[in-house]
Amino acid sequence: VLKRTEVIDNTLNPDFVRKYILDYFFEEKQNLRFDDFLGQVYCTLGEIVGSPASRLEKPLGGIPGKKCGTIILSAEELGNCRDYTTMQFCANKLDKKDFFGKSDPFMVFYRSNEDGTFTICHKTEVMKNTLNPVWQPFSIPVRALCNGDYDRTIKVEVYDWDRDGSHDFIGEFTTSYKELCRGQSQLNVYEVSGDKDRNPSQSTSLHYMNPYQMNAYAMALKAVGEIIQDYDSDKMFPALGFGAKLPPDGRVSHEFPLNGNIENPYCNGMQGILEAYHQSLKTVQLYGPTNFAPVVNHVARYAAAVQDGSQYFVLLIITDGVISDMAQTKEAIVNAAKLPMSIIIVGVGQAEFDAMVELDGDDVRISSRGKLAERDIVQFVPFRDYMDRTGNHVLSMARLAKDVLAEIPDQLISYMKSRGIKPNTDPPPAYSPGDNAV
């Protein structure tokens, strides 16, 4: 069977839209060959399906002694959904990217995968010289958008087309097929968020390192961390980042140690965390998408190993409000709710935090796949609500810490009671004159 992708002009990193449906038989060896003008790749369908996250990378071969690049192959089992949907999009007041004229915008749609990555599934036509485009209606299989999972995240990126293939990024937003089904209404109006927060050297970034004062991320870290660290015996804290390209190869990670040490991500106290945070901004490139689930699952693995009441884990997430894996994060939180852990989310910046409020679950208990969370373990607060009008950051941080930590004692007690764990009433070992004392 011969199948061919579309041609993508002027790029060495093509992301092909066209997908192919193949029948997969576990008990058979299904040989595949991929040809490029630079060479070929041979593999089996089983190799792709059996790879981590069903994603296989292989070098292109064909010219001896020459590196011809890498081909990335991914597969996903298709759901039974056979529906098609027809959609039309328009935009207003997009960013002007062309020096002469306006912009030539087009949209790129991505389906989220089970491992939190994204796969391109549709690309609109280019609308020439306009900041208020109205794209043509298009029809697409629902399973191409979300594989039949109506709550699965759909990411949409908007670009300004350039003839040389170096299209300028205008912005992006996330949605779901469930939300899109609401049709034309205020519920389906999205802000196209640009990448101004991805360069910490620019003063517009929330990560900007002002030599005279801490940024919002550092203030939130310090405010919460300086109080909660008193309840940790060794003051060594693992600190993880998410949403960045890592050196040396630019691999995108949603679970990387701020100190750069995969074997030992622990930092010494709050000062150690702040130093690791500032150093990481100099070595990694901030990059989307923004996935919470890997970090939540990371802490949950530690909590799952110690359920006798001797330890309780608190995960602090500081975010600008953008989240690309809402469905996966909800599932991770529902699973974590039965473990000895709590999650604190501090929102920084001026974005809308509707998704964070939903994760908080104060009004409606969070659920995933029809399963309710056993406990409410998430507390969300927007940092901007605590900013002192006089610019007194010490007062702002004190107010934030008081509110964000208020639910932790009750959450800890609710876990202990649910497991029938009672306080340890054994007295500490008696001190004798022969012991060393500090």
Disulfide bonds with the S-S distance in Angstrom:
none
